[in-house]
Amino acid sequence: MAKWLLLVHTECTDPAREAEFNQWYDKTHLPDVLETPGFVRAIRYVNTDPEAVPGKFLAAYEIETEDIERTMATLRERLAKLKEAGRYSDLLVRVSWAVYREISSLTG
């Protein structure tokens, strides 16, 4: 099974509501995304050097699939349905996202 990593840089539109944003992201959005077939793990980080790269937050999603195009299409379809269902936050701004294929792995 091929392994992939989806990296998503995000911002919160209202710094005064950042706690609400993080609550939604951690308790609603991550579980919703992980229901997408192939998505196996999600981790979030906060940027400690915002001048280095845009986006205060980073979400990293581990994916296992032989058909990344289909998996990402399924994710886009799910996200559209979640927006329609009101499970998306108006506080989210996606700065960038990119998919990477694993080429090597080591553990220490």
Residue pairs with C-beta under 8 A, 6 or more apart in sequence:
1 64
1 65
1 66
2 64
2 65
2 66
2 68
2 101
2 102
3 62
3 63
3 64
3 101
3 102
3 105
4 62
4 63
4 64
4 65
4 68
4 71
4 99
4 100
4 101
4 102
5 60
5 61
5 62
5 63
5 99
5 100
5 102
6 59
6 60
6 61
6 63
6 72
6 97
6 98
6 99
6 100
7 58
7 59
7 60
7 61
7 97
7 98
7 100
8 58
8 59
8 60
8 61
8 94
8 96
8 97
9 53
9 54
9 55
9 57
9 58
9 94
9 95
9 96
9 97
10 25
10 55
10 56
10 57
10 58
10 59
10 92
10 93
10 94
10 95
11 54
11 55
11 56
11 57
11 93
11 95
12 18
12 21
12 22
12 56
12 57
12 91
12 92
12 93
13 90
13 91
13 92
13 93
14 21
14 91
17 91
20 91
21 89
21 91
21 92
24 89
24 91
25 44
25 57
25 59
25 89
25 92
26 44
28 87
28 89
29 87
29 88
29 89
29 92
30 42
30 44
30 59
32 78
32 82
32 87
33 39
33 42
33 61
33 75
33 78
33 79
34 40
34 41
34 42
34 61
35 78
36 71
36 74
36 75
36 78
37 65
37 71
37 74
38 63
38 64
38 65
38 71
38 74
39 61
39 62
39 63
39 71
39 75
40 62
40 63
40 64
41 61
41 62
42 59
42 60
42 61
42 62
43 59
43 60
44 57
44 58
44 59
44 60
45 57
45 58
45 59
45 60
46 56
46 57
46 58
47 53
47 55
47 56
47 57
47 58
50 56
54 95
54 96
55 95
55 96
63 71
63 99
65 71
68 99
68 101
72 99
79 88
82 88
